[in-house]
C-alpha cells in the first residue's frame, strides 16, 4: 500500500522550480552545449526538389575545402538496417515505413537531408555544403491537402456511432453545418534540434540529444545501426521546449551518429531554424461538423469528420473527431477520421494533438449553433452536458466542468455580455466575448524510479524520464520530499539518462502523474526497509505498529495514530549499520475500463478589433481548469499560461505557408512564421477548480500540459465573431480575412 507523510509539507504548494537556478545561470547544458577534444562539426545538405530521385551528387569541390573531413551521402554512409521495421520507434505510426535519412537515392519531400558535411569548424562545414551539386530526376508531387481530398482514406474509427445521425440531422428543428480549417503549424521550440555524439574510443557512443525520450532514442539507434543496446547511452537532462516535436528521434541524431562512426570522433550537429521545418508538424486539417438540435438546445445529431495530412510513407493521424463523443450528449452521432497522403515529411504530435484541432471545430460549431438558437453559449453547453463518456458509455472518474463554466464566467464577468454582434465597444474598438470548452485525456504510464537514501538525510531519485520544461524535476522533488520525510533541498532528482530506470517518453500530459506515483511506490519500499530495521532496535517505540500505520516525516519514522511513537531515521540506520538504502520499483496503474479519465476546462476570451484597420488583440483570458489535485500551482499555472499563449498563436498568427508549385515552405523562420510575443499577450487568469478524484490514482492528480491549449482557438474565434459579426472558419484569423468578409469597418 502506498503511503504518504502524515502532514504534506510540499505537495500542493507553489514551489519555485528546483532547476531554475541552473537554467538562468547557464549551468544547465543542452544537447548542443557539450564539448569534446577534436570535436567535428556537421552541416546538413537538403533536397531542393520535392519528389524524385538523386541521379548524381557531386561532392569533390566540397572535399577540397581545407578543414573538411568527409561528406556522407547514401553512397558511402555507415551500414544501417535495411528493414523498415528496424527504424520504428516507440511512438511511430503502426502503418507505413519510417523515414530513413541517407538510406537511398529516393526523394520524399522538399528539404529532405541528402548529405552531411563534416569539418573541423561549423562555418567550414556550412560553406562546403553550399558547394555540393546535385542532379535530380524530378517527379510530380502534391503538397496541398485540398487538392487530394478525394483520395482521403479512412483510419481507425475515433468513436462509436449512435443511432442514425444523418436522418436525425435532416429532421432537426435547428441545423448547423460547416467546415473548419486548421493550417500546417510548426512547433518552433527555442532550442534547435541538436545532437552531440561523443566517441568513447571503444566503439560506444554517449549521445547528447534533444529528445522527449532518451530510452526511445537509445533503442532506436541500436535497432537502426544493428548494434547492442549498451553501445549507445543517450543523455538529455534539459530540453529547451519541444511540444511534441521531440517524441520521435529526429534525423539529426542518425546523421550525427553516422558521422561519429565514420570518423571515430565526436560529432556535433545542430540544425538551423530553417532546417527544423523539414521535421514533423501539426498536420493541416479540415473539421467537418454537422449539429442538429431542438429549439431548446438539446442535441439531436452530431456528425464530426476530420481530414488530416500525412506523408507518402507513413500513416500518421490523431483522434480529432472522438472528442465530440465525450463532451456533449446526443442520441444520434457519427464520427470519422481520414488522412490524405502528401509529398511532405510525416506530420507529428503537437501540443494536445487531435484535441486542439478537433475541439476548435466542435466548439466553433457549438457557438454557431448558439447563435442560430439565440441562446447564450454557456447555457447551450449546460443543456448538452454529459456526465458520462458518450463514446464508452461510462462515467468519468471526476468531471468538474460545470464548476469550470461557473467560476470562469464569474471571474470574467460574462453576465454583462451583450449577445448581439458589434454591440460592445471601447472607443474605436469593437469588443467581443467568446468562450469554449476543453477536454483532454488523463493518461498514466508505467514507470520505474530508483531512490538512494543515505544516513545523513539525503536522497537521490532517478529515472530516465525527460523534463521538457513543465516542471518534472520540481513536482518529483515535492512528492519525494513528502514521502521520504525530508526537506526538499535534501532531495536530488536525476533525469534524462537512458541508463537509468525505465520511463516512457514525456508527452500526452502523463509524466507528472506517472513519475510522482513511481516516486511514491519506491519511497514506500524505502519506508518498509527502515521500519524493518527499526523494529530490530531494543525497546523500539514502533514495536507492534502495523506497517501501514507508519510514515516518514521530518527525518523520523512516526506512527500515524500516535505521534509519541517515533524514532529518527538516523538512529535506525546507525543501529542497523546502514550507510544507504537503495530501492527501485516500477509503478503501474490498473485499468478496468469502468471509468473515463479526463481533464476539462472552460476558457473565456475578450478581443478588441480596431474598427478601421481590422487589427485583432486578445485583451483578456480567463481559463478554469479541472485537473484533479494540482501538485504545484506555480509551475502548473505557468503550464496553462504557456498553453493559452500557444492557443492565441494558433487562432491569430500561426501558419506554415507552402508554395505548392514547388512544394517548399516559404516562411521557414520565426520572422515570417508568426508567433505571439510579449506585446501580443495581455491579462491571463488561470483558475484551478477544486476537483477531488479518489478513483484515478492515490494523489488524485491529472496532467496539465495539454488541457490549457484545448478550446483557446475556438474561444478567440467566437470572440472575433461577437465583436465583428464575421465568422472566419479558416485559421489563422487575420485582418485581411475579417475585412474581406465585410467585418471591422463601420458602414458608411
DRENRO-262082 format. One line per field, with one value per residue (C-alpha): x, y, z; residue number from 1; residue in one letter. Coordinates in steps of 0.05 Angstrom, whole numbers. Each point is the difference from the previous one (the first is absolute). Layout:
BEGIN
xx	[X,...]
yy	[Y,...]
zz	[Z,...]
resi	[NUM,...]
resn	[A,...]
This chain:
BEGIN
xx	[0,29,8,8,25,-50,4,19,51,13,-53,-51,45,25,73,48,36,56,37,-13,69,36,-41,6,75,17,27,-55,29,-42,14,43,40,44,73,54,72,6,-74,-26,-57,-54,-45,-58,-12,-74,-38,-24,-52,-63,-5,46,69,73,34,67,29,66,41,71,0,-24,54,54,-17,54,-28,-53,8,-55,-66,-50,-53,-43,58,52,-39,15,-39,-72,-59,-37,-66,-49,-23,69,-11,-64,2,-45,-51,6,-65,-19,-11,53,76,40,45,72,49,54,-27,-7,-8,-75,-27,-64,-6,31,53,16,71,43,71,39,64,49,54,47,-43,-75,11,44,-53,-54,41,20,-73,-15,49,-34,-36,-58,-31,-72,-52,-61,-70,-69,-24,-57,8,-69,-51,-60,25,-2,-63,-32,58,-11,2,-37,41,-24,-68,10,-65,-60,-59,-68,-68,-9,35,-16,-74,-3,38,-49,-59,31,-37,65,60,71,51,69,73,55,72,65,63,68,34,71,22,58,31,54,53,19,2,71,42,70,25,59,49,22,59,-26,-55,-52,-34,-28,-53,-24,-65,-59,-55,-63,22,73,-15,-43,60,49,-42,-12,74,19,-53,15,75,-5,39,-9,-41,60,38,-42,-15,-45,1,-48,-6,-29,-43,-15,-71,-27,-77,-2,54,50,-44,32,75,13,47,58,13,9,47,42,9,18,53,29,2,32,55,6,-4,-51,-49,-47,-58,-48,-55,-15,-68,-17,20,-47,-58,20,-20,-70,-57,-73,-35,-47,-70,-72,-52,-69,-56,-75,-42,-75,-39,-68,-21,16,72,4,39,-35,60,75,43,74,48,74,47,74,65,58,60,1,38,-35,-72,1,-66,-29,-70,-33,-73,-5,0,-70,-22,23,-21,-74,-57,-39,-40,24,73,50,75,54,75,34,70,29,70,42,72,22,35,-44,-43,6,-28,-4,-27,-68,3,-70,-34,28,-25,-63,-27,13,-49,-50,-1,-4,-60,-32,7,-33,-56,-9,-6,-52,-39,7,27,58,60,10,-73,2,59,-35,-62,44,43,18,18,22,51,-47,50,10,-65,38,4,61,45,-15,-28,-6,-13,-64,43,49,-56,-26,66,29,-64,-3,73,-8,-64,-38,-68,14,7,-46,-18,-6,63,32,-40,58,52,61,14,20,3,-55,-1,-15,-9,4,8,13,6,63,14,61,19,27,50,47,58,43,64,59,37,63,10,66,-8,62,9,15,-71,7,-33,12,-60,15,-35,8,-57,11,-20,-19,-17,-65,33,11,63,-41,-63,42,41,-63,-30,67,12,-68,1,71,-10,58,10,-8,71,25,-31,37,-36,40,-35,12,51,-18,40,-48,-64,-53,-44,-46,9,-24,-65,-75,-2,16,69,-20,-49,44,65,-30,-33,63,35,-55,5,76,0,-48,52,51,-49,-12,74,11,-58,27,67,-35,-38,67,22,-4,-61,-23,-62,-26,-6,-66,-19,-28,41,-58,-4,72,22,65,-5,53,57,-38,-42,-64,-65,-59,-45,47,53,36,20,58,73,49,23,72,-4,-32,53,56,-26,-9,68,-33,39,-52,-64,-11,-67,-29,-72,-44,-68,-59,-72,-58,-47,-69,-38,-54,16,23,59,2,18,-49,2,-41,35,-29,32,-7,24,3,-2,20,-60,40,59,-29,59,-18,27,-15,-7,-24,-2,-30,12,-29,32,-26,60,-7,52,51,68,31,-47,60,30,-69,-25,60,-17,-71,22,51,-53,-48,53,7,-75,0,55,-40,-61,31,71,29,2,53,-7,16,14,-37,30,68,-21,43,-15,9,-1,48,25,-28,1,-54,-31,-36,-7,-25,50,-6,-37,-54,-16,-39,-37,-5,-34,5,-49,11,-68,-2,-11,9,13,6,-3,54,62,21,18,-62,42,-5,46,-1,44,-54,-66,20,1,-63,-58,41,0,-76,-11,40,-37,-67,21,21,-69,-34,42,-7,-59,48,12,69,5,70,57,37,-50,37,-23,-5,-50,-42,1,-14,-62,-26,21,31,-12,-63,-53,7]
yy	[0,67,48,75,41,16,74,20,56,12,-34,52,60,50,-22,36,-44,-40,3,75,23,-46,26,74,-3,-40,-61,-44,-33,-16,-48,48,26,-60,3,-51,0,-2,16,-6,45,-20,37,-30,6,-1,-20,57,-42,-28,-70,-42,-31,21,-16,27,36,36,12,8,76,-2,-51,46,53,1,-27,-45,-71,-37,5,-56,-17,-61,-27,-3,1,-49,-65,4,-47,-13,-21,58,-33,11,75,3,33,-1,50,-15,-9,-73,5,19,3,53,49,-25,57,-11,-70,2,47,12,70,2,73,69,14,-74,-11,-29,11,16,42,-12,51,27,62,12,59,-42,-55,49,32,-67,-22,57,-29,-68,-9,-48,-25,-22,-39,40,-29,30,14,27,38,31,-37,29,-26,-72,-2,-51,-47,3,-68,-20,-18,-31,25,52,-15,-46,24,6,-1,30,67,17,-13,38,59,5,1,47,65,40,-20,24,-28,27,-17,28,1,-1,11,-33,24,-11,-6,49,-15,48,-54,-24,-74,-23,-61,-6,-72,-12,-53,-41,-33,-71,5,23,67,48,38,67,10,48,-49,-14,-72,-22,-74,5,31,-51,-60,32,11,-71,-27,46,-10,-75,6,-20,44,14,29,64,40,59,60,60,31,65,15,70,-13,-52,-1,-69,10,-41,-61,-37,-1,53,-9,40,-53,-52,45,19,-74,-15,53,-24,-72,19,45,-33,69,41,36,58,14,58,13,70,30,-8,-74,-13,12,-65,-37,-18,50,6,-25,44,-24,11,-9,-14,11,-9,14,-9,24,12,71,-9,-14,-74,-37,-48,-14,9,-16,13,-19,19,-2,10,-7,-48,-20,-48,-51,0,2,51,23,19,-2,66,-21,-44,59,17,-68,18,72,2,-50,-16,-62,2,9,-18,10,-11,10,2,15,25,-20,59,10,27,-26,-40,45,-11,16,73,23,-34,-38,-11,38,69,-8,-43,42,63,-26,-26,62,47,-39,1,75,6,-45,45,60,-37,-17,70,-33,17,-43,-23,-18,-42,-39,-12,-26,-49,-18,-73,-34,-61,-13,-6,-42,-56,13,2,54,44,-10,74,56,70,34,33,32,23,35,33,23,24,37,35,21,23,39,-40,23,69,-25,30,-58,39,3,69,24,9,55,32,65,-18,-74,-51,-45,-75,-52,-74,-65,-74,-66,-42,-74,-44,-70,-11,-52,-40,-44,-54,29,-20,42,-14,33,1,27,12,1,74,15,10,-37,-6,-17,-23,-24,7,49,66,68,41,61,-12,-9,-75,10,43,-42,-62,37,21,-70,-32,49,-14,-75,-6,50,44,75,12,27,-69,-33,-5,-21,-32,-5,-7,-57,-64,-43,20,-38,-8,59,16,59,65,19,-6,35,-67,14,36,-53,-57,26,23,-67,-37,42,-17,-74,-2,44,-50,-54,44,11,-75,-16,55,-26,-71,27,43,-60,-34,56,-15,31,28,45,-29,-71,-30,60,-25,22,39,42,25,60,37,71,52,-51,-48,-63,19,-35,32,-14,18,53,-19,-65,26,-16,40,-28,16,-43,-57,0,7,-58,-43,18,28,54,2,-32,-11,-20,-3,-14,3,31,-19,23,-49,12,-32,38,21,74,53,41,72,71,56,75,61,58,70,51,74,30,71,13,67,22,36,-49,-67,-13,-52,0,-51,44,-48,-75,-38,-75,-47,-68,-63,-47,-34,17,51,-19,68,58,43,-45,-25,71,14,-61,25,71,-26,-44,59,41,-58,-1,75,-12,-56,45,64,-11,-68,-29,-37,26,-45,19,-59,12,-21,-36,42,38,75,25,-48,48,35,67,-21,-58,44,-20,43,45,40,57,-49,-27,37,-23,-75,-29,-74,-31,-70,-28,-43,-70,-59,-65,-61,-49,20,-9,7,73,17,37,8,31,73,5,-5,22,73,8,-39,46,64,9,-11,50,52,-14,5,66,27,-18,34,63,5,-42,-37,-74,-21,-76,-7,14,43,57,58,71,-12,-57,44,58,-44,-27,70,0,55,66,36,10,66]
zz	[0,-20,58,6,58,55,-16,-71,1,-73,-43,-22,14,-52,4,-47,-51,31,-67,-8,24,-48,-58,14,17,-62,37,-30,-62,-61,-57,-40,60,14,-21,-14,-24,-76,-9,-71,-24,-49,-49,-38,-74,-19,-62,-43,-36,31,-31,-42,5,3,-67,22,59,-10,63,-26,4,73,18,-26,52,54,65,-33,25,-36,-36,15,-51,-14,-40,56,65,57,-2,26,5,-65,31,9,65,29,-7,39,68,61,-28,-75,-39,-8,-75,-50,5,37,-36,-4,-11,-53,-11,-76,-59,9,14,40,18,-12,52,10,25,-56,26,63,-4,57,14,54,7,-8,-47,-45,-2,-18,-56,-28,-1,-48,-50,-7,-66,-11,-64,12,-37,22,2,8,71,41,66,5,44,-37,-68,24,42,-48,17,76,33,63,61,66,20,55,37,-4,-41,33,-33,-69,-1,-73,9,67,-29,-59,48,52,16,-2,-42,-9,-48,-18,-13,44,-23,40,-42,8,64,23,73,-2,69,20,3,-69,-12,13,15,27,-10,45,-25,61,-35,3,-51,50,-2,52,-39,26,-36,1,13,41,12,9,3,-63,-36,29,-21,-68,-13,20,-47,-59,4,16,65,72,46,44,-59,8,62,-13,46,1,70,-27,-60,-25,-21,-49,4,-32,-53,42,12,-58,-15,-52,-58,29,53,-55,-40,60,18,-73,3,66,-24,-66,28,69,30,38,-44,14,-47,13,-50,-23,13,-73,0,58,-47,-33,63,25,6,20,-62,-40,18,-22,54,-29,50,-5,62,5,60,29,12,74,-18,13,-54,-47,-45,-1,-60,3,-56,3,-60,13,-38,6,-42,-59,42,69,24,56,30,67,29,-20,-5,61,49,-24,28,70,10,-20,1,-62,-17,-72,-17,-53,-1,-52,-5,-67,-26,-65,-23,-24,-22,67,62,47,44,74,69,20,66,13,-67,-27,56,-17,-71,10,58,-40,-52,51,45,-59,-26,69,1,-68,24,60,-47,-42,63,29,63,46,-19,72,8,-64,27,66,-35,-39,59,9,65,-38,-54,-60,-38,51,40,66,53,11,60,11,-42,28,-66,26,54,-53,-38,63,29,-66,-19,68,-3,-72,12,-53,26,-27,-71,-52,-47,-65,-44,-5,60,48,-10,31,-37,-71,17,-8,61,-5,54,-17,38,-12,37,3,12,2,22,71,-22,46,-21,33,27,44,51,40,68,37,71,43,75,0,-23,-75,-57,-74,-43,-71,-62,-75,-8,-37,26,-62,42,38,68,6,42,48,10,9,52,37,2,18,56,30,-9,28,56,-23,-14,-74,-4,23,-61,-66,-64,-56,-67,-74,-4,-37,50,56,19,-54,-19,-58,-46,30,-35,3,69,33,30,64,24,-24,31,66,12,-18,53,50,-14,7,62,30,-9,35,57,7,5,51,41,-1,26,52,28,13,46,75,34,-66,6,-65,24,-22,-43,-67,-61,-30,64,-5,-42,-13,25,16,1,45,-3,36,15,-36,60,57,-14,65,-32,-41,-16,-42,-67,17,63,-39,-54,51,42,-62,-28,-62,-37,-56,-21,-74,-29,-70,-18,-61,12,-44,-2,-2,-59,8,-53,50,-4,-49,24,-24,16,-18,-9,-16,-33,-8,-46,-13,-66,-25,-74,-29,-40,-53,-9,21,47,52,71,55,61,53,11,59,0,53,3,33,5,67,53,-24,30,-15,-18,-19,-53,-18,-10,-43,-42,-12,-16,-51,-32,-4,-36,-49,-10,-15,-51,-31,-5,-27,-26,-12,-70,-39,-71,-59,-72,-27,-69,26,62,46,64,-12,71,33,53,62,-34,-50,38,50,73,58,34,64,-34,-23,69,52,62,11,61,17,49,26,18,62,-28,47,-37,44,-58,-48,44,73,-6,-41,-51,-75,-52,-21,-62,-53,30,1,-75,-16,-16,-1,-76,-2,57,-38,-65,36,31,-68,-27,59,-11,-76,-22,-46,6,-22,-3,-28,48,12,6,-32,-13,-76,12,46,-49,-61,33,15,72,40,-38,20,-54,-38]
resi	[1,2,3,4,5,6,7,8,9,10,11,12,13,14,15,16,17,18,19,20,21,22,23,24,25,26,27,28,29,30,31,32,33,34,35,36,37,38,39,40,41,42,43,44,45,46,47,48,49,50,51,52,53,54,55,56,57,58,59,60,61,62,63,64,65,66,67,68,69,70,71,72,73,74,75,76,77,78,79,80,81,82,83,84,85,86,87,88,89,90,91,92,93,94,95,96,97,98,99,100,101,102,103,104,105,106,107,108,109,110,111,112,113,114,115,116,117,118,119,120,121,122,123,124,125,126,127,128,129,130,131,132,133,134,135,136,137,138,139,140,141,142,143,144,145,146,147,148,149,150,151,152,153,154,155,156,157,158,159,160,161,162,163,164,165,166,167,168,169,170,171,172,173,174,175,176,177,178,179,180,181,182,183,184,185,186,187,188,189,190,191,192,193,194,195,196,197,198,199,200,201,202,203,204,205,206,207,208,209,210,211,212,213,214,215,216,217,218,219,220,221,222,223,224,225,226,227,228,229,230,231,232,233,234,235,236,237,238,239,240,241,242,243,244,245,246,247,248,249,250,251,252,253,254,255,256,257,258,259,260,261,262,263,264,265,266,267,268,269,270,271,272,273,274,275,276,277,278,279,280,281,282,283,284,285,286,287,288,289,290,291,292,293,294,295,296,297,298,299,300,301,302,303,304,305,306,307,308,309,310,311,312,313,314,315,316,317,318,319,320,321,322,323,324,325,326,327,328,329,330,331,332,333,334,335,336,337,338,339,340,341,342,343,344,345,346,347,348,349,350,351,352,353,354,355,356,357,358,359,360,361,362,363,364,365,366,367,368,369,370,371,372,373,374,375,376,377,378,379,380,381,382,383,384,385,386,387,388,389,390,391,392,393,394,395,396,397,398,399,400,401,402,403,404,405,406,407,408,409,410,411,412,413,414,415,416,417,418,419,420,421,422,423,424,425,426,427,428,429,430,431,432,433,434,435,436,437,438,439,440,441,442,443,444,445,446,447,448,449,450,451,452,453,454,455,456,457,458,459,460,461,462,463,464,465,466,467,468,469,470,471,472,473,474,475,476,477,478,479,480,481,482,483,484,485,486,487,488,489,490,491,492,493,494,495,496,497,498,499,500,501,502,503,504,505,506,507,508,509,510,511,512,513,514,515,516,517,518,519,520,521,522,523,524,525,526,527,528,529,530,531,532,533,534,535,536,537,538,539,540,541,542,543,544,545,546,547,548,549,550,551,552,553,554,555,556,557,558,559,560,561,562,563,564,565,566,567,568,569,570,571,572,573,574,575,576,577,578,579,580,581,582,583,584,585,586,587,588,589,590,591,592,593,594,595,596,597,598,599,600,601,602,603,604,605,606,607,608,609,610,611,612,613,614,615,616,617,618,619,620,621,622,623,624,625,626,627,628,629,630,631,632,633,634,635,636,637,638,639,640,641,642,643,644,645,646,647,648,649,650,651,652,653,654,655,656,657,658,659,660,661,662,663,664,665,666,667,668,669,670,671,672,673,674,675,676,677,678,679,680,681,682,683,684,685,686,687,688,689,690,691,692,693,694,695,696,697,698,699,700,701,702,703,704,705,706,707,708,709,710,711,712,713,714,715,716,717,718,719,720,721,722,723,724,725,726,727,728,729,730,731,732,733,734,735,736,737,738,739,740,741,742,743,744,745,746,747,748]
resn	[X,X,X,X,X,X,X,X,X,X,X,X,X,X,X,X,X,X,X,X,X,X,X,X,X,X,X,X,X,X,X,X,X,X,X,X,X,X,X,X,X,X,X,X,X,X,X,X,X,X,X,X,X,X,X,X,X,X,X,X,X,X,X,X,X,X,X,X,X,X,X,X,X,X,X,X,X,X,X,X,X,X,X,X,X,X,X,X,X,X,X,X,X,X,X,X,X,X,X,X,X,X,X,X,X,X,X,X,X,X,X,X,X,X,X,X,X,X,X,X,X,X,X,X,X,X,X,X,X,X,X,X,X,X,X,X,X,X,X,X,X,X,X,X,X,X,X,X,X,X,X,X,X,X,X,X,X,X,X,X,X,X,X,X,X,X,X,X,X,X,X,X,X,X,X,X,X,X,X,X,X,X,X,X,X,X,X,X,X,X,X,X,X,X,X,X,X,X,X,X,X,X,X,X,X,X,X,X,X,X,X,X,X,X,X,X,X,X,X,X,X,X,X,X,X,X,X,X,X,X,X,X,X,X,X,X,X,X,X,X,X,X,X,X,X,X,X,X,X,X,X,X,X,X,X,X,X,X,X,X,X,X,X,X,X,X,X,X,X,X,X,X,X,X,X,X,X,X,X,X,X,X,X,X,X,X,X,X,X,X,X,X,X,X,X,X,X,X,X,X,X,X,X,X,X,X,X,X,X,X,X,X,X,X,X,X,X,X,X,X,X,X,X,X,X,X,X,X,X,X,X,X,X,X,X,X,X,X,X,X,X,X,X,X,X,X,X,X,X,X,X,X,X,X,X,X,X,X,X,X,X,X,X,X,X,X,X,X,X,X,X,X,X,X,X,X,X,X,X,X,X,X,X,X,X,X,X,X,X,X,X,X,X,X,X,X,X,X,X,X,X,X,X,X,X,X,X,X,X,X,X,X,X,X,X,X,X,X,X,X,X,X,X,X,X,X,X,X,X,X,X,X,X,X,X,X,X,X,X,X,X,X,X,X,X,X,X,X,X,X,X,X,X,X,X,X,X,X,X,X,X,X,X,X,X,X,X,X,X,X,X,X,X,X,X,X,X,X,X,X,X,X,X,X,X,X,X,X,X,X,X,X,X,X,X,X,X,X,X,X,X,X,X,X,X,X,X,X,X,X,X,X,X,X,X,X,X,X,X,X,X,X,X,X,X,X,X,X,X,X,X,X,X,X,X,X,X,X,X,X,X,X,X,X,X,X,X,X,X,X,X,X,X,X,X,X,X,X,X,X,X,X,X,X,X,X,X,X,X,X,X,X,X,X,X,X,X,X,X,X,X,X,X,X,X,X,X,X,X,X,X,X,X,X,X,X,X,X,X,X,X,X,X,X,X,X,X,X,X,X,X,X,X,X,X,X,X,X,X,X,X,X,X,X,X,X,X,X,X,X,X,X,X,X,X,X,X,X,X,X,X,X,X,X,X,X,X,X,X,X,X,X,X,X,X,X,X,X,X,X,X,X,X,X,X,X,X,X,X,X,X,X,X,X,X,X,X,X,X,X,X,X,X,X,X,X,X,X,X,X,X,X,X,X,X,X,X,X,X,X,X,X,X,X,X,X,X,X,X,X,X,X,X,X,X,X,X,X,X,X,X,X,X,X,X,X,X,X,X,X,X,X,X,X,X,X,X,X,X,X,X,X,X,X,X,X,X,X]
